[in-house]
């Protein structure tokens, strides 16, 4: 089964569990907490994604010398190609 | 080491999403179990907004993405070649 198929099956399982529980007669507070659960999980996943992006941005290891070296390579390659007549 | 700006922005994002997660978790999951005369309820909007705001925000996000794609594709259209 493809990964997409697996994810869809998982979502289907969770969705039917939620729908089954929503059809029962639960006490009021539990029901109030259960019904928005899909939206809640979506927002929680969004928060997790945002935090991951932010954390990876903050802890990324810049390599200044490698960047300078790469810029020099690009400049040299451009000059070389221009000399050979390639317009860039 | 990332630049100072990157670190500030990055950890700012982490703090913001942590705050948002805690607030939203309290709103959706904790509040139903707290008596309605407790003072904590004054810090939260009525429950309908807990679903309404994310759904509307999601729709707005889709709208902006769609507009962005439309604008980019519009700018990149090439005139059809005329054959001699």
N, CA and C atoms of all chains as a GROMACS GRO file, in nm:
protein
  516
    1UNK      N    1   0.086  -0.120   0.000
    1UNK     CA    2   0.000   0.000   0.000
    1UNK      C    3   0.088   0.124   0.000
    2UNK      N    4   0.050   0.225  -0.074
    2UNK     CA    5   0.131   0.348  -0.080
    2UNK      C    6   0.121   0.423   0.052
    3UNK      N    7   0.214   0.519   0.067
    3UNK     CA    8   0.214   0.601   0.188
    3UNK      C    9   0.083   0.680   0.196
    4UNK      N   10   0.038   0.733   0.083
    4UNK     CA   11  -0.087   0.808   0.082
    4UNK      C   12  -0.200   0.720   0.132
    5UNK      N   13  -0.203   0.595   0.082
    5UNK     CA   14  -0.306   0.502   0.127
    5UNK      C   15  -0.300   0.480   0.276
    6UNK      N   16  -0.179   0.466   0.329
    6UNK     CA   17  -0.165   0.444   0.474
    6UNK      C   18  -0.216   0.564   0.552
    7UNK      N   19  -0.176   0.683   0.509
    7UNK     CA   20  -0.221   0.804   0.580
    7UNK      C   21  -0.372   0.816   0.574
    8UNK      N   22  -0.431   0.789   0.455
    8UNK     CA   23  -0.577   0.799   0.443
    8UNK      C   24  -0.646   0.697   0.532
    9UNK      N   25  -0.592   0.576   0.539
    9UNK     CA   26  -0.651   0.474   0.627
    9UNK      C   27  -0.644   0.519   0.772
   10UNK      N   28  -0.529   0.574   0.811
   10UNK     CA   29  -0.517   0.623   0.949
   10UNK      C   30  -0.618   0.731   0.978
   11UNK      N   31  -0.629   0.828   0.884
   11UNK     CA   32  -0.726   0.937   0.903
   11UNK      C   33  -0.868   0.883   0.910
   12UNK      N   34  -0.898   0.782   0.824
   12UNK     CA   35  -1.031   0.723   0.824
   12UNK      C   36  -1.062   0.659   0.958
   13UNK      N   37  -0.962   0.589   1.012
   13UNK     CA   38  -0.979   0.525   1.142
   13UNK      C   39  -1.008   0.627   1.251
   14UNK      N   40  -0.922   0.730   1.258
   14UNK     CA   41  -0.942   0.833   1.359
   14UNK      C   42  -1.075   0.904   1.339
   15UNK      N   43  -1.110   0.932   1.212
   15UNK     CA   44  -1.235   1.001   1.185
   15UNK      C   45  -1.356   0.920   1.227
   16UNK      N   46  -1.353   0.789   1.201
   16UNK     CA   47  -1.468   0.708   1.239
   16UNK      C   48  -1.474   0.690   1.390
   17UNK      N   49  -1.357   0.684   1.457
   17UNK     CA   50  -1.359   0.679   1.604
   17UNK      C   51  -1.424   0.804   1.659
   18UNK      N   52  -1.385   0.921   1.604
   18UNK     CA   53  -1.443   1.047   1.649
   18UNK      C   54  -1.593   1.052   1.624
   19UNK      N   55  -1.636   1.009   1.504
   19UNK     CA   56  -1.778   1.014   1.470
   19UNK      C   57  -1.857   0.919   1.561
   20UNK      N   58  -1.799   0.801   1.589
   20UNK     CA   59  -1.868   0.706   1.676
   20UNK      C   60  -1.886   0.765   1.816
   21UNK      N   61  -1.778   0.824   1.869
   21UNK     CA   62  -1.788   0.884   2.002
   21UNK      C   63  -1.885   1.001   2.003
   22UNK      N   64  -1.888   1.077   1.892
   22UNK     CA   65  -1.979   1.192   1.887
   22UNK      C   66  -2.124   1.148   1.882
   23UNK      N   67  -2.149   1.023   1.832
   23UNK     CA   68  -2.286   0.976   1.825
   23UNK      C   69  -2.339   0.927   1.958
   24UNK      N   70  -2.246   0.893   2.050
   24UNK     CA   71  -2.289   0.845   2.182
   24UNK      C   72  -2.345   0.962   2.262
   25UNK      N   73  -2.410   0.927   2.373
   25UNK     CA   74  -2.453   1.033   2.465
   25UNK      C   75  -2.353   1.043   2.578
   26UNK      N   76  -2.253   1.129   2.560
   26UNK     CA   77  -2.154   1.148   2.665
   26UNK      C   78  -2.198   1.260   2.758
   27UNK      N   79  -2.141   1.264   2.880
   27UNK     CA   80  -2.168   1.379   2.968
   27UNK      C   81  -2.122   1.509   2.901
   28UNK      N   82  -2.189   1.618   2.935
   28UNK     CA   83  -2.174   1.744   2.861
   28UNK      C   84  -2.031   1.795   2.846
   29UNK      N   85  -1.949   1.798   2.955
   29UNK     CA   86  -1.814   1.852   2.936
   29UNK      C   87  -1.730   1.769   2.839
   30UNK      N   88  -1.738   1.635   2.850
   30UNK     CA   89  -1.663   1.549   2.760
   30UNK      C   90  -1.704   1.575   2.615
   31UNK      N   91  -1.835   1.589   2.594
   31UNK     CA   92  -1.884   1.611   2.460
   31UNK      C   93  -1.836   1.745   2.405
   32UNK      N   94  -1.838   1.845   2.493
   32UNK     CA   95  -1.791   1.978   2.452
   32UNK      C   96  -1.643   1.977   2.415
   33UNK      N   97  -1.565   1.892   2.482
   33UNK     CA   98  -1.423   1.884   2.450
   33UNK      C   99  -1.398   1.798   2.327
   34UNK      N  100  -1.489   1.701   2.302
   34UNK     CA  101  -1.466   1.606   2.193
   34UNK      C  102  -1.497   1.666   2.056
   35UNK      N  103  -1.610   1.741   2.049
   35UNK     CA  104  -1.658   1.782   1.917
   35UNK      C  105  -1.558   1.865   1.837
   36UNK      N  106  -1.486   1.964   1.897
   36UNK     CA  107  -1.392   2.040   1.814
   36UNK      C  108  -1.259   1.970   1.792
   37UNK      N  109  -1.246   1.843   1.831
   37UNK     CA  110  -1.116   1.776   1.828
   37UNK      C  111  -1.046   1.778   1.692
   38UNK      N  112  -1.114   1.755   1.579
   38UNK     CA  113  -1.043   1.763   1.450
   38UNK      C  114  -0.978   1.899   1.426
   39UNK      N  115  -1.054   2.008   1.452
   39UNK     CA  116  -0.997   2.142   1.434
   39UNK      C  117  -0.881   2.161   1.531
   40UNK      N  118  -0.897   2.111   1.655
   40UNK     CA  119  -0.792   2.126   1.754
   40UNK      C  120  -0.664   2.058   1.709
   41UNK      N  121  -0.677   1.934   1.656
   41UNK     CA  122  -0.558   1.861   1.612
   41UNK      C  123  -0.490   1.933   1.496
   42UNK      N  124  -0.572   1.991   1.406
   42UNK     CA  125  -0.516   2.066   1.294
   42UNK      C  126  -0.436   2.187   1.343
   43UNK      N  127  -0.495   2.262   1.438
   43UNK     CA  128  -0.425   2.379   1.492
   43UNK      C  129  -0.300   2.336   1.568
   44UNK      N  130  -0.308   2.226   1.644
   44UNK     CA  131  -0.192   2.178   1.717
   44UNK      C  132  -0.080   2.138   1.621
   45UNK      N  133  -0.118   2.072   1.511
   45UNK     CA  134  -0.018   2.035   1.412
   45UNK      C  135   0.044   2.159   1.349
   46UNK      N  136  -0.039   2.263   1.322
   46UNK     CA  137   0.014   2.388   1.269
   46UNK      C  138   0.112   2.452   1.364
   47UNK      N  139   0.080   2.452   1.495
   47UNK     CA  140   0.171   2.508   1.595
   47UNK      C  141   0.303   2.431   1.596
   48UNK      N  142   0.293   2.298   1.590
   48UNK     CA  143   0.413   2.216   1.590
   48UNK      C  144   0.500   2.248   1.469
   49UNK      N  145   0.436   2.262   1.351
   49UNK     CA  146   0.511   2.294   1.229
   49UNK      C  147   0.581   2.428   1.243
   50UNK      N  148   0.508   2.528   1.294
   50UNK     CA  149   0.566   2.662   1.309
   50UNK      C  150   0.685   2.658   1.403
   51UNK      N  151   0.669   2.586   1.515
   51UNK     CA  152   0.777   2.577   1.613
   51UNK      C  153   0.898   2.508   1.552
   52UNK      N  154   0.876   2.402   1.473
   52UNK     CA  155   0.987   2.330   1.410
   52UNK      C  156   1.062   2.420   1.314
   53UNK      N  157   0.986   2.495   1.230
   53UNK     CA  158   1.051   2.586   1.136
   53UNK      C  159   1.132   2.690   1.211
   54UNK      N  160   1.073   2.748   1.315
   54UNK     CA  161   1.143   2.850   1.392
   54UNK      C  162   1.268   2.795   1.458
   55UNK      N  163   1.257   2.677   1.517
   55UNK     CA  164   1.371   2.619   1.587
   55UNK      C  165   1.484   2.588   1.490
   56UNK      N  166   1.447   2.530   1.373
   56UNK     CA  167   1.552   2.498   1.276
   56UNK      C  168   1.616   2.624   1.222
   57UNK      N  169   1.536   2.732   1.208
   57UNK     CA  170   1.592   2.859   1.163
   57UNK      C  171   1.693   2.910   1.264
   58UNK      N  172   1.658   2.900   1.395
   58UNK     CA  173   1.743   2.957   1.498
   58UNK      C  174   1.870   2.876   1.518
   59UNK      N  175   1.867   2.744   1.492
   59UNK     CA  176   1.983   2.661   1.523
   59UNK      C  177   2.060   2.620   1.398
   60UNK      N  178   2.032   2.688   1.286
   60UNK     CA  179   2.102   2.650   1.164
   60UNK      C  180   2.247   2.696   1.173
   61UNK      N  181   2.341   2.613   1.125
   61UNK     CA  182   2.482   2.648   1.130
   61UNK      C  183   2.526   2.712   1.000
   62UNK      N  184   2.536   2.846   1.002
   62UNK     CA  185   2.589   2.913   0.885
   62UNK      C  186   2.737   2.882   0.868
   63UNK      N  187   2.784   2.867   0.744
   63UNK     CA  188   2.927   2.849   0.720
   63UNK      C  189   2.975   2.965   0.636
   64UNK      N  190   3.028   3.070   0.702
   64UNK     CA  191   3.064   3.191   0.630
   64UNK      C  192   3.172   3.164   0.526
   65UNK      N  193   3.277   3.085   0.564
   65UNK     CA  194   3.388   3.063   0.470
   65UNK      C  195   3.340   2.988   0.348
   66UNK      N  196   3.252   2.888   0.369
   66UNK     CA  197   3.202   2.811   0.255
   66UNK      C  198   3.119   2.902   0.164
   67UNK      N  199   3.041   2.994   0.223
   67UNK     CA  200   2.960   3.085   0.142
   67UNK      C  201   3.051   3.177   0.060
   68UNK      N  202   3.156   3.231   0.122
   68UNK     CA  203   3.248   3.320   0.050
   68UNK      C  204   3.317   3.243  -0.062
   69UNK      N  205   3.357   3.119  -0.033
   69UNK     CA  206   3.424   3.037  -0.134
   69UNK      C  207   3.331   3.011  -0.250
   70UNK      N  208   3.204   2.982  -0.220
   70UNK     CA  209   3.107   2.955  -0.326
   70UNK      C  210   3.086   3.078  -0.413
   71UNK      N  211   3.075   3.196  -0.348
   71UNK     CA  212   3.058   3.319  -0.426
   71UNK      C  213   3.175   3.339  -0.520
   72UNK      N  214   3.297   3.309  -0.470
   72UNK     CA  215   3.417   3.325  -0.552
   72UNK      C  216   3.412   3.229  -0.671
   73UNK      N  217   3.370   3.105  -0.646
   73UNK     CA  218   3.357   3.005  -0.754
   73UNK      C  219   3.262   3.054  -0.861
   74UNK      N  220   3.147   3.109  -0.815
   74UNK     CA  221   3.044   3.155  -0.909
   74UNK      C  222   3.100   3.270  -0.993
   75UNK      N  223   3.170   3.362  -0.926
   75UNK     CA  224   3.225   3.476  -0.998
   75UNK      C  225   3.326   3.430  -1.104
   76UNK      N  226   3.412   3.336  -1.063
   76UNK     CA  227   3.513   3.285  -1.157
   76UNK      C  228   3.449   3.213  -1.274
   77UNK      N  229   3.344   3.134  -1.244
   77UNK     CA  230   3.276   3.060  -1.352
   77UNK      C  231   3.210   3.155  -1.449
   78UNK      N  232   3.145   3.261  -1.391
   78UNK     CA  233   3.079   3.360  -1.477
   78UNK      C  234   3.180   3.426  -1.570
   79UNK      N  235   3.297   3.467  -1.509
   79UNK     CA  236   3.400   3.534  -1.589
   79UNK      C  237   3.450   3.442  -1.700
   80UNK      N  238   3.470   3.314  -1.665
   80UNK     CA  239   3.520   3.218  -1.761
   80UNK      C  240   3.422   3.201  -1.877
   81UNK      N  241   3.293   3.182  -1.842
   81UNK     CA  242   3.192   3.163  -1.946
   81UNK      C  243   3.179   3.288  -2.033
   82UNK      N  244   3.188   3.406  -1.971
   82UNK     CA  245   3.177   3.530  -2.047
   82UNK      C  246   3.292   3.540  -2.147
   83UNK      N  247   3.411   3.499  -2.098
   83UNK     CA  248   3.527   3.502  -2.186
   83UNK      C  249   3.507   3.410  -2.305
   84UNK      N  250   3.440   3.297  -2.282
   84UNK     CA  251   3.417   3.203  -2.392
   84UNK      C  252   3.298   3.246  -2.477
   85UNK      N  253   3.234   3.352  -2.442
   85UNK     CA  254   3.130   3.405  -2.530
   85UNK      C  255   2.990   3.368  -2.490
   86UNK      N  256   2.971   3.298  -2.376
   86UNK     CA  257   2.835   3.263  -2.335
   86UNK      C  258   2.774   3.382  -2.261
   87UNK      N  259   2.659   3.427  -2.304
   87UNK     CA  260   2.596   3.542  -2.242
   87UNK      C  261   2.522   3.498  -2.116
   88UNK      N  262   2.559   3.557  -2.001
   88UNK     CA  263   2.490   3.516  -1.877
   88UNK      C  264   2.482   3.636  -1.782
   89UNK      N  265   2.678   2.883   1.368
   89UNK     CA  266   2.581   2.966   1.441
   89UNK      C  267   2.499   3.048   1.343
   90UNK      N  268   2.368   3.049   1.359
   90UNK     CA  269   2.283   3.133   1.275
   90UNK      C  270   2.303   3.279   1.316
   91UNK      N  271   2.270   3.372   1.226
   91UNK     CA  272   2.283   3.513   1.258
   91UNK      C  273   2.190   3.548   1.374
   92UNK      N  274   2.219   3.664   1.438
   92UNK     CA  275   2.140   3.704   1.555
   92UNK      C  276   1.994   3.724   1.518
   93UNK      N  277   1.970   3.786   1.400
   93UNK     CA  278   1.832   3.806   1.356
   93UNK      C  279   1.760   3.673   1.342
   94UNK      N  280   1.830   3.575   1.278
   94UNK     CA  281   1.770   3.444   1.259
   94UNK      C  282   1.734   3.382   1.393
   95UNK      N  283   1.825   3.396   1.491
   95UNK     CA  284   1.798   3.336   1.621
   95UNK      C  285   1.678   3.401   1.688
   96UNK      N  286   1.674   3.535   1.681
   96UNK     CA  287   1.562   3.606   1.744
   96UNK      C  288   1.430   3.565   1.680
   97UNK      N  289   1.427   3.568   1.546
   97UNK     CA  290   1.304   3.531   1.475
   97UNK      C  291   1.267   3.387   1.504
   98UNK      N  292   1.367   3.298   1.499
   98UNK     CA  293   1.340   3.156   1.519
   98UNK      C  294   1.284   3.127   1.656
   99UNK      N  295   1.352   3.175   1.759
   99UNK     CA  296   1.303   3.147   1.894
   99UNK      C  297   1.174   3.223   1.922
  100UNK      N  298   1.156   3.339   1.855
  100UNK     CA  299   1.029   3.408   1.866
  100UNK      C  300   0.915   3.324   1.813
  101UNK      N  301   0.938   3.260   1.698
  101UNK     CA  302   0.835   3.170   1.643
  101UNK      C  303   0.805   3.057   1.739
  102UNK      N  304   0.912   2.999   1.800
  102UNK     CA  305   0.891   2.888   1.894
  102UNK      C  306   0.805   2.935   2.011
  103UNK      N  307   0.841   3.052   2.067
  103UNK     CA  308   0.765   3.103   2.182
  103UNK      C  309   0.621   3.131   2.144
  104UNK      N  310   0.601   3.193   2.027
  104UNK     CA  311   0.465   3.226   1.984
  104UNK      C  312   0.381   3.101   1.966
  105UNK      N  313   0.436   2.999   1.900
  105UNK     CA  314   0.356   2.879   1.877
  105UNK      C  315   0.332   2.803   2.007
  106UNK      N  316   0.428   2.809   2.102
  106UNK     CA  317   0.405   2.745   2.231
  106UNK      C  318   0.290   2.814   2.305
  107UNK      N  319   0.292   2.948   2.303
  107UNK     CA  320   0.185   3.026   2.367
  107UNK      C  321   0.050   2.994   2.306
  108UNK      N  322   0.047   2.994   2.170
  108UNK     CA  323  -0.078   2.966   2.100
  108UNK      C  324  -0.130   2.827   2.135
  109UNK      N  325  -0.037   2.728   2.141
  109UNK     CA  326  -0.077   2.592   2.170
  109UNK      C  327  -0.138   2.582   2.309
  110UNK      N  328  -0.072   2.644   2.407
  110UNK     CA  329  -0.121   2.637   2.545
  110UNK      C  330  -0.259   2.702   2.556
  111UNK      N  331  -0.272   2.824   2.497
  111UNK     CA  332  -0.399   2.895   2.504
  111UNK      C  333  -0.510   2.814   2.439
  112UNK      N  334  -0.483   2.759   2.320
  112UNK     CA  335  -0.586   2.687   2.247
  112UNK      C  336  -0.621   2.556   2.318
  113UNK      N  337  -0.520   2.489   2.376
  113UNK     CA  338  -0.549   2.365   2.449
  113UNK      C  339  -0.638   2.393   2.569
  114UNK      N  340  -0.604   2.501   2.644
  114UNK     CA  341  -0.690   2.538   2.756
  114UNK      C  342  -0.831   2.565   2.708
  115UNK      N  343  -0.843   2.639   2.599
  115UNK     CA  344  -0.973   2.682   2.550
  115UNK      C  345  -1.060   2.562   2.513
  116UNK      N  346  -1.002   2.469   2.434
  116UNK     CA  347  -1.081   2.359   2.379
  116UNK      C  348  -1.098   2.247   2.480
  117UNK      N  349  -0.989   2.209   2.549
  117UNK     CA  350  -0.993   2.085   2.627
  117UNK      C  351  -1.014   2.110   2.776
  118UNK      N  352  -0.952   2.215   2.831
  118UNK     CA  353  -0.959   2.231   2.976
  118UNK      C  354  -1.087   2.301   3.019
  119UNK      N  355  -1.127   2.404   2.945
  119UNK     CA  356  -1.238   2.488   2.989
  119UNK      C  357  -1.370   2.414   3.013
  120UNK      N  358  -1.409   2.314   2.930
  120UNK     CA  359  -1.535   2.245   2.958
  120UNK      C  360  -1.541   2.180   3.096
  121UNK      N  361  -1.423   2.148   3.151
  121UNK     CA  362  -1.423   2.079   3.280
  121UNK      C  363  -1.412   2.175   3.398
  122UNK      N  364  -1.408   2.306   3.370
  122UNK     CA  365  -1.397   2.403   3.478
  122UNK      C  366  -1.532   2.468   3.499
  123UNK      N  367  -1.571   2.484   3.626
  123UNK     CA  368  -1.702   2.542   3.658
  123UNK      C  369  -1.720   2.677   3.592
  124UNK      N  370  -1.841   2.706   3.548
  124UNK     CA  371  -1.863   2.827   3.469
  124UNK      C  372  -1.854   2.954   3.553
  125UNK      N  373  -1.845   2.942   3.687
  125UNK     CA  374  -1.832   3.066   3.764
  125UNK      C  375  -1.688   3.093   3.805
  126UNK      N  376  -1.593   3.010   3.755
  126UNK     CA  377  -1.451   3.036   3.781
  126UNK      C  378  -1.406   3.156   3.699
  127UNK      N  379  -1.310   3.235   3.754
  127UNK     CA  380  -1.273   3.360   3.687
  127UNK      C  381  -1.193   3.338   3.560
  128UNK      N  382  -1.144   3.215   3.535
  128UNK     CA  383  -1.059   3.196   3.418
  128UNK      C  384  -1.137   3.214   3.289
  129UNK      N  385  -1.270   3.195   3.296
  129UNK     CA  386  -1.350   3.202   3.174
  129UNK      C  387  -1.352   3.341   3.112
  130UNK      N  388  -1.318   3.444   3.192
  130UNK     CA  389  -1.322   3.580   3.137
  130UNK      C  390  -1.210   3.603   3.035
  131UNK      N  391  -1.107   3.516   3.036
  131UNK     CA  392  -0.997   3.536   2.942
  131UNK      C  393  -1.019   3.468   2.808
  132UNK      N  394  -1.135   3.400   2.794
  132UNK     CA  395  -1.160   3.326   2.671
  132UNK      C  396  -1.290   3.371   2.609
  133UNK      N  397  -1.289   3.377   2.473
  133UNK     CA  398  -1.412   3.411   2.401
  133UNK      C  399  -1.510   3.294   2.410
  134UNK      N  400  -1.637   3.317   2.372
  134UNK     CA  401  -1.731   3.205   2.366
  134UNK      C  402  -1.679   3.092   2.278
  135UNK      N  403  -1.721   2.969   2.307
  135UNK     CA  404  -1.660   2.852   2.246
  135UNK      C  405  -1.672   2.844   2.096
  136UNK      N  406  -1.778   2.909   2.041
  136UNK     CA  407  -1.795   2.899   1.896
  136UNK      C  408  -1.674   2.954   1.825
  137UNK      N  409  -1.612   3.060   1.883
  137UNK     CA  410  -1.498   3.122   1.818
  137UNK      C  411  -1.377   3.031   1.812
  138UNK      N  412  -1.373   2.929   1.900
  138UNK     CA  413  -1.258   2.838   1.900
  138UNK      C  414  -1.254   2.755   1.773
  139UNK      N  415  -1.370   2.734   1.711
  139UNK     CA  416  -1.373   2.664   1.583
  139UNK      C  417  -1.378   2.763   1.468
  140UNK      N  418  -1.452   2.873   1.490
  140UNK     CA  419  -1.472   2.969   1.381
  140UNK      C  420  -1.342   3.034   1.337
  141UNK      N  421  -1.262   3.080   1.435
  141UNK     CA  422  -1.140   3.154   1.399
  141UNK      C  423  -1.042   3.069   1.320
  142UNK      N  424  -1.010   2.944   1.362
  142UNK     CA  425  -0.919   2.865   1.278
  142UNK      C  426  -0.974   2.833   1.141
  143UNK      N  427  -1.106   2.805   1.132
  143UNK     CA  428  -1.163   2.772   1.001
  143UNK      C  429  -1.154   2.893   0.909
  144UNK      N  430  -1.191   3.011   0.959
  144UNK     CA  431  -1.184   3.132   0.877
  144UNK      C  432  -1.039   3.162   0.839
  145UNK      N  433  -0.947   3.145   0.934
  145UNK     CA  434  -0.806   3.168   0.904
  145UNK      C  435  -0.756   3.072   0.797
  146UNK      N  436  -0.799   2.947   0.805
  146UNK     CA  437  -0.760   2.849   0.703
  146UNK      C  438  -0.813   2.886   0.566
  147UNK      N  439  -0.939   2.931   0.561
  147UNK     CA  440  -0.996   2.970   0.433
  147UNK      C  441  -0.923   3.092   0.375
  148UNK      N  442  -0.890   3.189   0.463
  148UNK     CA  443  -0.815   3.306   0.416
  148UNK      C  444  -0.679   3.264   0.362
  149UNK      N  445  -0.615   3.169   0.432
  149UNK     CA  446  -0.485   3.121   0.385
  149UNK      C  447  -0.497   3.060   0.245
  150UNK      N  448  -0.599   2.975   0.226
  150UNK     CA  449  -0.618   2.915   0.094
  150UNK      C  450  -0.644   3.022  -0.011
  151UNK      N  451  -0.722   3.126   0.032
  151UNK     CA  452  -0.751   3.234  -0.063
  151UNK      C  453  -0.624   3.304  -0.107
  152UNK      N  454  -0.536   3.337  -0.011
  152UNK     CA  455  -0.413   3.407  -0.046
  152UNK      C  456  -0.322   3.321  -0.131
  153UNK      N  457  -0.315   3.191  -0.099
  153UNK     CA  458  -0.233   3.103  -0.180
  153UNK      C  459  -0.286   3.098  -0.323
  154UNK      N  460  -0.417   3.087  -0.336
  154UNK     CA  461  -0.477   3.084  -0.470
  154UNK      C  462  -0.450   3.212  -0.546
  155UNK      N  463  -0.464   3.327  -0.478
  155UNK     CA  464  -0.439   3.455  -0.545
  155UNK      C  465  -0.293   3.464  -0.588
  156UNK      N  466  -0.203   3.421  -0.498
  156UNK     CA  467  -0.061   3.425  -0.531
  156UNK      C  468  -0.030   3.343  -0.654
  157UNK      N  469  -0.082   3.219  -0.658
  157UNK     CA  470  -0.058   3.132  -0.773
  157UNK      C  471  -0.114   3.195  -0.899
  158UNK      N  472  -0.235   3.252  -0.889
  158UNK     CA  473  -0.296   3.315  -1.006
  158UNK      C  474  -0.209   3.429  -1.057
  159UNK      N  475  -0.161   3.515  -0.966
  159UNK     CA  476  -0.080   3.629  -1.007
  159UNK      C  477   0.049   3.583  -1.074
  160UNK      N  478   0.115   3.483  -1.015
  160UNK     CA  479   0.241   3.435  -1.071
  160UNK      C  480   0.219   3.374  -1.209
  161UNK      N  481   0.113   3.293  -1.221
  161UNK     CA  482   0.088   3.231  -1.352
  161UNK      C  483   0.048   3.336  -1.454
  162UNK      N  484  -0.022   3.440  -1.411
  162UNK     CA  485  -0.062   3.544  -1.504
  162UNK      C  486   0.061   3.617  -1.557
  163UNK      N  487   0.155   3.647  -1.466
  163UNK     CA  488   0.275   3.719  -1.508
  163UNK      C  489   0.360   3.635  -1.601
  164UNK      N  490   0.355   3.502  -1.588
  164UNK     CA  491   0.444   3.416  -1.666
  164UNK      C  492   0.382   3.367  -1.794
  165UNK      N  493   0.267   3.420  -1.835
  165UNK     CA  494   0.208   3.366  -1.955
  165UNK      C  495   0.283   3.422  -2.076
  166UNK      N  496   0.308   3.331  -2.173
  166UNK     CA  497   0.376   3.375  -2.294
  166UNK      C  498   0.274   3.387  -2.405
  167UNK      N  499   0.290   3.485  -2.496
  167UNK     CA  500   0.196   3.492  -2.609
  167UNK      C  501   0.215   3.371  -2.699
  168UNK      N  502   0.106   3.323  -2.758
  168UNK     CA  503   0.113   3.203  -2.844
  168UNK      C  504   0.197   3.235  -2.967
  169UNK      N  505   0.282   3.137  -3.006
  169UNK     CA  506   0.370   3.160  -3.121
  169UNK      C  507   0.287   3.164  -3.248
  170UNK      N  508   0.324   3.259  -3.337
  170UNK     CA  509   0.259   3.262  -3.466
  170UNK      C  510   0.348   3.188  -3.564
  171UNK      N  511   0.292   3.096  -3.642
  171UNK     CA  512   0.375   3.022  -3.739
  171UNK      C  513   0.368   3.094  -3.872
  172UNK      N  514   0.484   3.099  -3.939
  172UNK     CA  515   0.487   3.171  -4.068
  172UNK      C  516   0.431   3.084  -4.178
   0.00000   0.00000   0.00000
